Amino acid sequence: MTAMILAAGLGTRMRPLTDHTPKPLLKAGDKPLIVWHIERLRDAGFKEIVINVAYLGDQIIDYLGDGSEYGVDITFSDEQGEGPLETAGGIIKALPHLSETFLVVNGDIWTDFPFDNGFELKPDQLAHLILIDNPEHNPAGDFPLAESDQKYTFSGIGYYHKALFDSLSYGKQPLAPLLFRALETKQLTTQYYSGQWYDIGTPKRLYQLDRTLQDHD
């Protein structure tokens, strides 16, 4: 199975830290955020990783290279020419490099979630999302868990089938409408995860994660 790391965001909420450094290369625990993902994916058996880049993308490409230093094969989906394509648009551009079922993880989170290289979607299933407890900045949640009415927050981790994107053409497009449509047609399932998960959306949250990781060294 192929894994994709979304790393094309502008990182506007992280300024001034992202004025000259793309968010995926910001460090926590003395390691760039994106390297945490790459190493966890590698340890889970993922050998082929696709990374989309846009803002200051050349820095990410130069830093990671072909992935051999980390024991993986990295392919870059470069959006620098057209600008960030949003989540669905970025995935659509990268589809030729992705397996029929593939894992996607947001580049601006940190988690100890056990990525599963052997995960299989059920027949006619288009997506499987990992949900977490609602953080302060998203108290209403996003998606229900199983048949429950209570909504939990989408973690930014999901397994997708290429067919989810069949109706879309190339261009800037969000992912959420596709996911809610799949939910309505009962082609989306969800799973709750209670482990460690951090949304690195602001300098304050990056600092908190860094302190946590340093304390556990």
WOJODA-V553509 format. One record per residue. N is the residue number from 1. RES is the residue in one letter. D_FIRST is the distance of its C-alpha to the first C-alpha in whole Angstrom. Layout:
# WOJODA-V553509
n=N res=RES d_first=D_FIRST
n=N res=RES d_first=D_FIRST
This chain:
# WOJODA-V553509
n=1 res=M d_first=0
n=2 res=T d_first=4
n=3 res=A d_first=7
n=4 res=M d_first=10
n=5 res=I d_first=13
n=6 res=L d_first=16
n=7 res=A d_first=19
n=8 res=A d_first=22
n=9 res=G d_first=24
n=10 res=L d_first=28
n=11 res=G d_first=28
n=12 res=T d_first=32
n=13 res=R d_first=32
n=14 res=M d_first=32
n=15 res=R d_first=35
n=16 res=P d_first=36
n=17 res=L d_first=34
n=18 res=T d_first=31
n=19 res=D d_first=34
n=20 res=H d_first=33
n=21 res=T d_first=30
n=22 res=P d_first=27
n=23 res=K d_first=26
n=24 res=P d_first=22
n=25 res=L d_first=25
n=26 res=L d_first=27
n=27 res=K d_first=27
n=28 res=A d_first=28
n=29 res=G d_first=28
n=30 res=D d_first=29
n=31 res=K d_first=25
n=32 res=P d_first=24
n=33 res=L d_first=22
n=34 res=I d_first=19
n=35 res=V d_first=19
n=36 res=W d_first=19
n=37 res=H d_first=15
n=38 res=I d_first=14
n=39 res=E d_first=16
n=40 res=R d_first=14
n=41 res=L d_first=11
n=42 res=R d_first=12
n=43 res=D d_first=14
n=44 res=A d_first=11
n=45 res=G d_first=9
n=46 res=F d_first=7
n=47 res=K d_first=8
n=48 res=E d_first=8
n=49 res=I d_first=9
n=50 res=V d_first=11
n=51 res=I d_first=14
n=52 res=N d_first=17
n=53 res=V d_first=21
n=54 res=A d_first=24
n=55 res=Y d_first=27
n=56 res=L d_first=28
n=57 res=G d_first=24
n=58 res=D d_first=26
n=59 res=Q d_first=26
n=60 res=I d_first=23
n=61 res=I d_first=22
n=62 res=D d_first=25
n=63 res=Y d_first=24
n=64 res=L d_first=20
n=65 res=G d_first=21
n=66 res=D d_first=18
n=67 res=G d_first=16
n=68 res=S d_first=18
n=69 res=E d_first=20
n=70 res=Y d_first=17
n=71 res=G d_first=16
n=72 res=V d_first=13
n=73 res=D d_first=12
n=74 res=I d_first=13
n=75 res=T d_first=14
n=76 res=F d_first=17
n=77 res=S d_first=17
n=78 res=D d_first=21
n=79 res=E d_first=23
n=80 res=Q d_first=26
n=81 res=G d_first=28
n=82 res=E d_first=28
n=83 res=G d_first=27
n=84 res=P d_first=25
n=85 res=L d_first=23
n=86 res=E d_first=23
n=87 res=T d_first=19
n=88 res=A d_first=19
n=89 res=G d_first=20
n=90 res=G d_first=18
n=91 res=I d_first=15
n=92 res=I d_first=17
n=93 res=K d_first=18
n=94 res=A d_first=14
n=95 res=L d_first=13
n=96 res=P d_first=13
n=97 res=H d_first=11
n=98 res=L d_first=8
n=99 res=S d_first=6
n=100 res=E d_first=8
n=101 res=T d_first=7
n=102 res=F d_first=6
n=103 res=L d_first=8
n=104 res=V d_first=11
n=105 res=V d_first=13
n=106 res=N d_first=17
n=107 res=G d_first=18
n=108 res=D d_first=22
n=109 res=I d_first=21
n=110 res=W d_first=21
n=111 res=T d_first=20
n=112 res=D d_first=19
n=113 res=F d_first=17
n=114 res=P d_first=15
n=115 res=F d_first=11
n=116 res=D d_first=9
n=117 res=N d_first=6
n=118 res=G d_first=7
n=119 res=F d_first=9
n=120 res=E d_first=10
n=121 res=L d_first=12
n=122 res=K d_first=15
n=123 res=P d_first=17
n=124 res=D d_first=18
n=125 res=Q d_first=16
n=126 res=L d_first=15
n=127 res=A d_first=15
n=128 res=H d_first=15
n=129 res=L d_first=16
n=130 res=I d_first=17
n=131 res=L d_first=21
n=132 res=I d_first=24
n=133 res=D d_first=27
n=134 res=N d_first=29
n=135 res=P d_first=30
n=136 res=E d_first=34
n=137 res=H d_first=32
n=138 res=N d_first=31
n=139 res=P d_first=33
n=140 res=A d_first=33
n=141 res=G d_first=29
n=142 res=D d_first=26
n=143 res=F d_first=25
n=144 res=P d_first=26
n=145 res=L d_first=25
n=146 res=A d_first=25
n=147 res=E d_first=28
n=148 res=S d_first=30
n=149 res=D d_first=32
n=150 res=Q d_first=31
n=151 res=K d_first=29
n=152 res=Y d_first=27
n=153 res=T d_first=25
n=154 res=F d_first=21
n=155 res=S d_first=20
n=156 res=G d_first=18
n=157 res=I d_first=15
n=158 res=G d_first=13
n=159 res=Y d_first=10
n=160 res=Y d_first=11
n=161 res=H d_first=11
n=162 res=K d_first=12
n=163 res=A d_first=16
n=164 res=L d_first=16
n=165 res=F d_first=17
n=166 res=D d_first=19
n=167 res=S d_first=23
n=168 res=L d_first=22
n=169 res=S d_first=24
n=170 res=Y d_first=23
n=171 res=G d_first=25
n=172 res=K d_first=25
n=173 res=Q d_first=24
n=174 res=P d_first=23
n=175 res=L d_first=21
n=176 res=A d_first=23
n=177 res=P d_first=25
n=178 res=L d_first=22
n=179 res=L d_first=21
n=180 res=F d_first=24
n=181 res=R d_first=25
n=182 res=A d_first=22
n=183 res=L d_first=23
n=184 res=E d_first=27
n=185 res=T d_first=25
n=186 res=K d_first=24
n=187 res=Q d_first=20
n=188 res=L d_first=19
n=189 res=T d_first=19
n=190 res=T d_first=19
n=191 res=Q d_first=19
n=192 res=Y d_first=22
n=193 res=Y d_first=21
n=194 res=S d_first=24
n=195 res=G d_first=23
n=196 res=Q d_first=24
n=197 res=W d_first=23
n=198 res=Y d_first=25
n=199 res=D d_first=25
n=200 res=I d_first=26
n=201 res=G d_first=28
n=202 res=T d_first=32
n=203 res=P d_first=33
n=204 res=K d_first=34
n=205 res=R d_first=31
n=206 res=L d_first=30
n=207 res=Y d_first=33
n=208 res=Q d_first=33
n=209 res=L d_first=29
n=210 res=D d_first=30
n=211 res=R d_first=33
n=212 res=T d_first=31
n=213 res=L d_first=29
n=214 res=Q d_first=32
n=215 res=D d_first=34
n=216 res=H d_first=31
n=217 res=D d_first=31
